[in-house]
Amino acid sequence: MKKINSFILSAGVLVASVSMVSCQKRTETTSDGIEYTYIKEGKEKPNNGEFVVYHFTAKTGSDSTFISSYDHPTPAYMQYSDSTGEVSGIDEIFLNLKKGDSIVIKSTAEKIFGPGLPPFLTSEENVNISIGVVDVLEEQVFQDYFNDLVSAKQEKQTATDIKLLEDYIAENNLNATKTESGLFYIIEEEGDGPEVEQGNTVAVNYTGYVLDGTVFDTSLEEVAKQSNTFMEGRPYEPIEFQVGTGRVIPGWDEGLQYLRKGSKAKLLIPSTLAYGDRQASEVIKANSVLVFDVEVTDVKK
């Protein structure tokens, strides 16, 4: 069974609110002394292999939230196993969650996190965790549910990114073509060589930057020196890879297939076709829209 660090400190955890209703409260204690109180108690226990979907917040004793599922696009979840051996502490609480449970856990950081104590907490600091179970789902139902949530989030983010790109294109008087995926491209110089197709190996010179013009990477030494990104000892040369195999971000895999050997173009890529909601570098923050100036220097069929 996963530890609390996986459940509560995971960046991929989903978020929502715990609805606290008034009712008779029952307090229990785990085998190693962690107290938890039922604000609301459910009845439906998960079967083996089913997914328990829940929301949570974690606060210090002074009521300062340090992590919450509200900050993520999907709820937290765990897959229940009835073959789990003897457990204790926070795992003991999670193993016994039922659909409809609303629980408040109050204990010291050391008891809750054990050896995985976050560096911003002291071992004796009080921690309060609120957990609300929203559903218990069979595996296929859970997969559909989760995929729907992710798709909805991506659609919303893509719409936001497209608006940013449209504004950028208008402000810079660019003549761009928009694709169905939300990618924009501008062919600045037509090549006269073979077209780039999926499975081809290509060599590409590039400069990548965010919408404010800050360069984060380039294959051109002169541009690297001008943008203060130059790294001594790094080879500055075209990057070579096979198109359509996931070796590069999706915006490249798609965008390069509108080009041919010798083409120079600008690719304007929504974050959902780039690095998504993860921060890829100091410059590429979460949900960053990216722009690439590219030149296809070779195409191998």
Secondary structure, 3 states (H helix, E strand, C coil): CCCHHHHHCCCCCCCCCCCCCCCCCEEEECCCCCEEEEEECCCECCCCCCEEEEEEEEEECCCCEEEEHHHCCCCEEEECCCCCCCCCHHHHHHHCCCECCEEEEEEEHHHHHHHHCCCCCCCCCEEEEEEEEEEEECHHHHHHHHHHHHHHHHHHHHHHHHHHHHHHHHHCCCCCEECCCCCEEEEEECCCCCECCCCCEEEEEEEEEECCCCEEEECCHHHHHHCCCCCCCCCCCCEEEECCCCCCCHHHHHHHHHCECCCEEEEEECHHHCCCCCCCCCCCCCCCCEEEEEEEEEEEC
